[in-house]
């Protein structure tokens, strides 16, 4: 009985570690995507500003 309990606890610990690893991986990917989107929006707004300045000069 004690050996079974130890085996179940070991499986549970391994499962928790895998879930934590997956959560961290998902978080890293999500933050990377968010940063990429943020950078793209920054570039779009910068381009819009340049276009506006060119329109004002002409």
NORTAPE-V443618 format. One record per residue. N is the residue number from 1. OMEGA is omega in whole degrees, -180 to 180 (NA if undefined). Layout:
n=(N | N)
omega=(OMEGA | OMEGA)
This chain:
n=(1 | 2 | 3 | 4 | 5 | 6 | 7 | 8 | 9 | 10 | 11 | 12 | 13 | 14 | 15 | 16 | 17 | 18 | 19 | 20 | 21 | 22 | 23 | 24 | 25 | 26 | 27 | 28 | 29 | 30 | 31 | 32 | 33 | 34 | 35 | 36 | 37 | 38 | 39 | 40 | 41 | 42 | 43 | 44 | 45 | 46 | 47 | 48 | 49 | 50 | 51 | 52 | 53 | 54 | 55 | 56 | 57 | 58)
omega=(-179 | 178 | 178 | 179 | 180 | -180 | 179 | 180 | 179 | 179 | 179 | 179 | 180 | 179 | 179 | 179 | 179 | 180 | 178 | 178 | 179 | 180 | 179 | 179 | 179 | 180 | 180 | 180 | -180 | 180 | 178 | 178 | -180 | 180 | 179 | 179 | 179 | 180 | 180 | 178 | 178 | 179 | 180 | -179 | 178 | 179 | 179 | 179 | 179 | 179 | -180 | 179 | 179 | 178 | -179 | -178 | -177 | NA)
